[in-house]
Amino acid sequence: MLNISVFTLFPALFPGPLGASVTGRGLQKKTWSLETIDIRSFTQDKHRTVDDTPFGGGPGMVMRPDVIDRALKGHFNQQKPSKLIYLSPRGKPFTQSLAKELAKSDSIGLLCGRFEGVDQRVLDAWGFEEVSIGDYVLTGGELAAMVLIDACVRHIPGVLGSSDSLTEESFSHGLVEYPQYTRPRNWEGREVPEILNSGHHGRIRKWRHQESEKMTKKYRPELWKAYVAGQKD
Ligand code: ADE
């Protein structure tokens, strides 16, 4: 079973959306587990201070290394998890392949920063990997952690139904998903593409593949470039 420990100043945000749908059922069935650790409960001063001003000056506040270290030691008690990840916009990009890889671990520790971030020394001391979910800045790492967890746990056997895994396949082949249609056949004058009513599975597969290519070209030119380059090898 995959155990995920989230270190945060806002434990009440969890499980949030992870408690719904297939990820929520996975939690209930104990296919994976989620623990939240309130970083603030590891402070030792009267004001329960978790942050301080940055050395060298500059705006904002930085999370203190000693408080985070106590939270990590208190929780892991000498036994480090197989993966330690600090969610941060400067980290390596989160991808489908990293999601799959993480799903094979047995324990993951996720650190959510707030303010201007976390003192570098505690990241170095514990050997955190830094991961970003995209080139934009969130208010804190919590939403990023939820995105990472969601994309990861759906790869654990038994979490997803078999029909959902097909969708994923096509993404792993380097193209985005083709358009989908369901009833009614005619909706406000818009017809479902004729080919999908043909019952001709070979032609449908080919049409879907072409649509995937078109969508990838249109929305994800960099993926398209990589896909075309891959076809030549
Ligand atoms: N924390 C703030 N912004 C983030 C991002 N884009 N990815 C991961 N963690 C973050």
Boltz pocket constraint, residues with backbone or C-beta under 6 A from the ligand:
constraints:
  - pocket:
      binder: B
      contacts: [[A, 87], [A, 88], [A, 89], [A, 113], [A, 131], [A, 132], [A, 133], [A, 134], [A, 135], [A, 136], [A, 137], [A, 138], [A, 139], [A, 140], [A, 141], [A, 144]]
      max_distance: 6.0
